[in-house]
Amino acid sequence: MSNVIESKPDQKRTTFPHEVVGMNVIEGMSLLKAWRRYFGLSQAELAQKAGVTQAQVANFENEKSIPRADTLLKLSNALGVSADLLFDMDD
């Protein structure tokens, strides 16, 4: 169950499903990893969809690096979620 209001296929999600919140808060996953797992994608699959490398996805998920704006947009588009939902910019 989630608090996401279903949107048209060309619109991005702008709220967090309960599952993503649980993975992020309870399990301590990064938001990017939680979203990827929520959609059932491997790192390699997300990398291919976003046009980046699997190593980049791993580094972003482990918070070893932060994606540039253009890369963040690619990840956002690949997952179909708003870019501001992929990373906690307060950290």
N, C-alpha and C positions, 0 to 999 in steps of 0.2 A: 504494500500500500504506500502511496506517496501523496504529497501535497501539491503535485504538479497539475496544473490545469492543462488539459490536452490542447495543443496548438495545431495550427495548420502545418503541413509538411515543410513549408518553406520558412517557418518561424522557429527560432531557437528557444529552448527551455530557459526560463529565467528564475526558477525556484529549485530548491533542493528536495529530491525524494528522500523519504525517511531512511532508506537503505544507504544512500550516500552519506548522510549525516552520521549514521551509526558507524560506517566504516572509517570516517574521518575522526569523529570524536571518541568513540569507544575503542576502536582498534588502532587508532593513531596513524592511519594512512594519510598520505597527502591527498588533497582534493583531486588532483589529476589522476592518481592511481585509483581512487574510489570511483570516479566517473568511468574510467576505463573498465574496471571490473564490473560496475553496474551494467554496462552495455555488453559485457561478455567478450571483450576484445583482449587479445594478447598484446604485449608491447610491440611485437613485430607487425601485427595487424593495424594497430593505431599508427605506427610509424609509416606504414605504406599508405594508409588513407590520408595522412597529413603531409606526406612528402618529406619526411625527416628520417633520420636513422633510428634504429632500435636503441642504440647507445644513448642518443640524445633523450629519448623518452625515459629511459632508465635514470639518467642523470637528473632530469626534471622531477621525476617521481620521488627520487631520493633526496631532492632539494640540494644537490651538489652544484647545480647551475639553474639559472632563471632564463627562460626563453626570451628572445628579443620580441618586440611587438609583432613583427610579421610572422614569426614562428608561433606565437601565442594565437594569432588569428587562424593559422592553419590547423592547430590543434582544436580550437574552438569549432571551426567549421567541420572538421572530421567527426567530432563527437556530437555536434548539433546542440551545443549549449553556449550560453553567453560566456565570453572570455573572462569576465570578472568572477565567474563561478569556479574557475579552474585553479586559482591560486589565492591564498590568503595574503593580500597585499599589506596587511598590518604587521606581518613578521619581518 
